Amino acid sequence: MSSCSSSSPAIAAASAAVVALAVANRVLYKLALVPLKQYPFFLAQLTTFGYVAVYFSVLYARYRAGVVTRDMMALPKRRFAAIGLLEALGLAAGMSAGAMLPGPAIPILSQSFLVWQLIFSALLLGRTYSMRQIIGCFLVASGVILAVASGANEGQFLSEVKFIWLALMVASSAFQAGASILKESVFIDGAKRLKGRRPDIFVVNSFGSGFQALFVFLLLPLLSNLRGIKFAELPAYLNGGAECFLNVDDSLIDCGGAPFLPLLFILVNMAFNIALLNLVKMSSALVASLTATSAVPISIYILSLPLPYIPHGSELSSSFILGAVVLLMGLIIYNLPQSSKKQSKTE
């Protein structure tokens, strides 16, 4: 399968939907964490259980309609469990870091996703890549490093951010990249088991989200302890998160924007995940991620502006902008068309 963009009208339409939803998802990701800045794990828990309720409801309807078959439902669950664990770690790490990082840094750091994805697809799917593609990924990584290094200089917008939050956001991308490659392997293996018919996307989303909700719940004591929340304090933390989410009057902190912003993020995030996985099914995980990354410059620009509940915005340094340009150059170089002869040797 080619890693390049396809001229197929169906894939072009799916790609356009992914780009639009990617921008909305990145902006709302930061906005949703404004009222719940002190309760990122509550939002992670709420998001995962929301996924489970919606996805399994749709899966049941599609099963009753005959779109989803018994053979699809009977696919081995080991990969789904691994997907759920990686997505749980990615979600928790990303929300912890996202609550502490300035908005423009989030889409930049998240682009390490492509580098991790290339590494994991080579290791797990046995794919090989051309020198041009490797150079493209190197530029993506260089752009991330340049942008972060410039922002960490004294007086810049990352100068007061602890390194652990930067590292957690990059680690979050690694977990999510691993999960996306495993999802692609489910489609590939499923096509073999189902005699050429690929599994329905809601089979993959539903079981992956089910295991994700389980692991978020099981990992909550450990993850919350990393933020200094003791196990005995966890019930009070979750109760405080619920009060902040509902924006009740007796909440001890300002939760302006809740519950509208978190709910809007969850809805858009679900739509984005469905659109992205549909593109993975139609093409490949790398094509889907490259399409989503085309939303990066738009997201960075919007997140640097004064927004509702983030009135001050962020001033982007020239070095940060240079890092973003290098990153985009890497994405363009990676995604340049190549001859069919070369394509047959890669991916």
C-alpha positions, -999 to +999 in steps of 0.1 A: +000+000+000+014+034-009+022+060+017+014+088-007-018+107-010-044+090-033-063+108-061-094+087-053-124+111-048-135+090-018-100+093-001-099+130-010-132+136+007-122+115+037-089+134+040-107+168+039-130+157+067-099+146+087-082+180+083-113+200+093-119+178+124-082+177+133-081+215+136-113+216+157-100+187+178-067+203+186-082+237+195-110+222+216-085+198+233-068+229+249-100+247+256-116+217+273-086+215+297-090+252+308-119+246+332-106+211+341-069+221+344-068+206+379-087+175+369-072+161+336-077+125+347-114+131+353-117+143+318-098+113+305-121+090+324-152+108+312-139+107+276-132+070+276-165+060+291-183+083+266-165+065+238-176+031+251-213+041+254-214+057+219-193+032+200-209+001+214-244+016+208-235+022+171-218-013+169-250-030+182-271-011+157-247-021+128-247-057+140-285-058+140-285-043+105-261-070+093-233-046+085-212-062+113-209-100+111-204-126+137-169-133+123-160-097+128-171-098+164-151-130+169-118-115+160-090-122+186-091-096+213-053-095+222-046-067+198-076-047+211-063-051+246-029-037+236-046-009+217-067+000+248-036+000+270-016+023+247-045+047+242-052+048+279-015+057+286-015+082+257-047+099+268-037+102+304-002+115+296-015+139+269-041+154+291-017+158+320+008+176+298-019+195+278-033+211+309+002+226+317+014+235+282+007+267+262-017+260+233+007+264+204+032+239+219+006+210+218+003+206+180+040+210+176+050+184+201+023+161+189+041+158+155+066+135+170+037+111+164+049+107+128+084+097+138+071+072+163+047+058+137+075+053+112+096+034+138+067+012+150+054+004+115+090-007+106+092-028+137+057-042+139+046-043+102+080-049+087+078-019+064+108-002+047+111+034+038+130+054+012+157+078+021+134+107+012+108+095+037+135+091+064+148+126+057+112+139+059+108+123+094+142+137+104+130+172+095+098+167+115+118+157+146+142+186+140+113+211+137+098+198+170+132+202+188+139+236+173+104+249+183+106+236+218+142+248+223+133+283+211+103+284+234+123+273+264+146+304+262+143+330+289+112+351+283+097+328+258+063+310+263+079+277+273+105+292+296+084+284+328+072+250+317+088+220+334+106+195+311+084+167+324+053+181+307+072+184+274+084+148+278+049+136+287+034+151+255+060+134+234+055+101+252+017+105+247+024+107+209+045+075+211+017+056+228-009+069+203+014+060+174+018+025+186-020+021+190-026+034+154-001+009+140-018-019+159-052-008+145-038-010+110-025-045+118-061-054+129-074-044+095-047-063+077-050-095+098-088-092+098-089-091+060-071-124+060-094-140+086-125-126+069-115-137+034-107-103+020-134-083+038-119-057+063-134-054+098-159-026+104-144+005+119-168+003+148-156-032+158-121-018+161-132+015+178-156-003+202-134-030+215-103-007+216-123+019+236-137-008+259-102-019+269-090+017+270-117+025+296-107-005+316-070+005+316-077+041+324-097+030+354-070+005+365-041+030+360-059+059+376-043+054+411-008+052+396-012+081+372-029+104+398+000+096+422+024+111+397+006+144+401+008+141+439-027+128+445-026+099+470-049+069+466-069+079+497-076+113+481-087+098+448-125+097+456-124+134+466-104+142+435-130+125+412-158+142+431-141+176+427-137+168+390-174+160+387-184+193+405-160+213+382-174+195+351-209+203+361-198+238+371-217+238+404-218+269+425-199+255+455-169+244+434-137+256+450-120+267+417-131+286+387-146+261+362-159+286+336-166+270+303-177+236+318-196+215+309-199+230+274-163+230+263-155+194+276-186+180+260-179+197+227-144+184+228-156+148+234-181+150+205-156+164+181-129+140+193-152+111+186-160+124+151-123+129+144-113+094+156-141+078+134-130+099+104-093+091+110-099+054+114-120+054+083-090+069+064-067+043+079-090+016+066-091+032+031-054+038+029-029+034+058-020+047+092+008+068+079-014+084+052-040+092+078-014+108+102+001+128+073-033+141+064-040+151+100-007+169+103-016+193+075-039+209+101-008+218+123-001+253+110-038+263+112-040+249+148-009+267+159-021+300+145-056+297+161-041+286+195-018+316+195-047+340+193-068+352+222-096+327+226-126+323+250-112+314+284-076+319+271-078+357+266-041+364+265-030+341+237+007+333+231+033+354+212+052+331+188+090+337+185+107+337+151+126+306+162+093+288+170+079+297+137+111+285+120+107+252+138+071+249+125+083+257+090+110+230+092+084+205+105+060+213+076+089+209+051+095+174+066+058+165+061+058+178+025+091+159+016+078+127+032+045+129+013+059+138-021+047+115-049+071+087-059+071+063-088+051+031-086+084+012-090+097+028-058+064+024-041+066-013-045+097-014-025+083+006+004+054-001+027 
